[in-house]
């Protein structure tokens, strides 16, 4: 949000914020309607779930709209990270360390980030002919990662796990520590986001970085172009994620 505000100010625009009360499509449409009533010139829609409802579509047809992370409507365009690639990068890193397979702790099913990362994880395993373990789930919180880690840590053959967020990964590492399983000697862990704490936990977390500031600035750039030329066809843009290797992953010990 700070990056979007800075980019808009540089272009001479002020930013109004309308928060959805939930991820329900009606709540998202209501938040957009409030912006519509304020006569905004454009909307950056930051939602992690599909947004293709009639109400959202109607507003996006009248007001230039760019979506971050959510699904593109017929009248908007999307700026996002390829979450499939996030899952593939994390999983392939662990396979390159010769782990027989990789477990996955996913986020909520309704989030596009979660389903995209899980699809990349599965595809990476299947392309190498590896066994695909049962999927575990969390809700993005450290507590949910901790609970999933308590299950995973009791599976002796598990040697590597891709966790769908850094915060859940912190919970997983705590659970493994309590169960006496060392990271990375006994079980390698990869997260997603590269939040600031990732470099300072123990061990420092290997993660897939998401350049949130770059995405927000790019979304504003797309929106300004659409404001200048409303007739321009929607054009989506994907921003590359980057694997950041730290101390929480190691070669398979056998």
N, C-alpha and C positions, 0 to 999 in steps of 0.2 A: 504493500500500500504506500509506503514512503517513497519507493522508487517511482510508482505511477504518479504520485503527487508532484514529485520533483520534475519528471519529464513533462507533465502538463503545464506546470508553472513556467518552465523554460519556453514553452510555446505560447505563453500568454493566457492560459486557461486556469480557472479555479476548479476545484474538485469537490463535488457534493457526494456524500456517502449515504447509501441506503442499505441497511442490513436486513437480510431475511431472517425471520424468526426460527426457521427450520429448513431442512432440505426438501420439504414438500414442494411440488411444482407450484401449488397455489401461493405459497409463501414467497417463492422466487418471483412469480408474476406480480405479487403485491408490491415487493420491493422495487421492481422495475416501474410499476405504475406510479409510485411516489416520485421517482425521478422524472417520469413523463410529465407529471403535474408541475414540476419545477422548471419545465421547458429547457431541459439540458440539450446540448447540441450533439452529444454522443454518450454511449454507455460502454464501460468495460465491465463485463459480467464475469465474476470470479466464483465459479461453482464447481464442485467435484462430481456432480451427478448429471444424467441426461436432462436437457432443458427444452426439448422439442415439443412444447405444448402450444395450443392455439393462441393462448393469451400472450406468451412470450414471443411467438412468431409475429403476432400482429404489431407489437411494439417494435420489434427488430426491423420490420418492414418500413416503419415510419421514422425511426431514429437510428442512425448508424451505430452498429453494435459489434464489439469484438469480445469473444469469449476466451477466458483463460481456463484451461483444464476441462471444461465441460464439453458437451456435444454441440456441434455447430447446427444452428437452425438454417433454414433455407436462405435467410436474409442476412445472416451474420457470418463472421469468419473467426477462426480459432487460432490462438497462439499457445503452444503447449510443448511440453517435453514428451517424446515418444516413450510412454511407460512400458510398452513391450520391450523396447531396447534397454530400459533400466533393468527389467527382470533378466533379460538375456545376459547383459554385462556382468551382473552379480553372480549369476549361476555359472557362466563360463569361467569366471575367475576361480571359483572353487573347484570346478572340474579340471582346470589346468594345474591345480595343486594335487591332482590325482585322487581326490575323494571319490569313492565309488558312486555316490549319488548325493543329492542336496535336498534337504528338507526345506519347507517354506512355511513361514507364518505370515499370512495375508491380513490385509485390513478388511473392513466391512464390504460385503458383496455389492452393495449399491453404489460404491465409489468407483468411478472410472479408473482412477489411479490404481486401485487395488486389483481390479480385474485385468488391467493391462499388464501389471507386473507379474501376476500369477500366470498369465498366458505366455509371457516371455520366459519365465522359469520353466514351465512345462515344455515349451518348444525346444529350449536348449538341452534339456535332459533327453527328450525323444530323439533329437537329431544325433545324439551320441549313443543311442541305444541303451540308455540307463534306465533303471527302475524309477518310476515316479511315485514317491511316498505319498501317503494320505496328507491332504492339505489341513493345516491348522489355521485358526483365525484369532485375531485380536480386534480391538476397536481404536487403535492408534495410541492408546495410553500405555505408560510403563507398567501399570498393574496388569493389563491384559497380556503384555509380553511376559511378565513374570509368571502368570498362571500357565501360559503356553510353554514357557521354559521348564516349569516343573514337570510337565508331561514329557517333553522332548528329552530332558535330562535323564529320564528313567528308561530310555531306549538305548541299550548298550551299543548297537551297531550305528547309531547316528553319529556322524563325524563332522558334518557341515550343515549350516542353516543360513538361508537367506531370509532376513526379516524385513517386512515391507516399510518400516520406518525406524529411524534412529532411536526414538523414544521407546518403542517396543523392544528394540535390541538391548537397551540399557536394562530393562526388566528381565529379559532372557539371561543376560550375563549374571545378574544378581541371583537368579534361580539356580543357574548352573553352579555358581560358587557355593551356594548353600548345599547343593547335592554332592559337592566334592569333585565336580568335573571341571577341569582347567580349560581356560580359553587363552590361546588357541591349541594347546598341546593335545587336549582330548576332543575339543569341538570348536571348529572355526565358525565365526559369526560375521556376516555382512549386513549392514543396514542401508537405509536410503535417506537422503536429504543433505547430509554433511552440515548439520546444525553446529554451532560453535562448541558445544560440550563434547562433540564426537572426538575431537583431538585431545581431550583432557581426561576422558574416563580411563579406567584401568581394566584391561589394556586399551590403548587408543583404538578407536573403531574404524575398521575398513568400511567404506560406504560409497554409495553412488550419489555424487553431488548434483543438486538441482540449482541452477543459477536463477533464483527467484527474481532478483533485481533486474537481470537482463530481460527476463520474460515480461515483466511489468512495463519496462521502458519500450520494449518492442510492441507490446499491445497498444500503448499510447500512440506510437508511431503509425501503426496500422489504422488506428481510429482517426487520427488527424488526416490521413490520406483519404479515408472514406468520407469524412466531413467535407473535404475540399472537392471530392468527386463522388457524390452519392450514387452515380450510375455505374461506378466501377464494379465489376463482378467480384464476389467474395474470394479471397485467396488465403488459404491457411498456411501457417509457418510452424515448423517443428524445430525446437532448440535442442542441441546435443547435450546429453548427460555425460558425466565424466566419472570414471572409477577412481577413487582415492584409496590407495592401499596403505594400511597402517598395521598395527600389531595384533589385531584380533583374528587374523587368518594365517595359516601355516600349512605346509605340505602334510598330506595324510600320513599318519604315523603307523598305520597298519594294525 
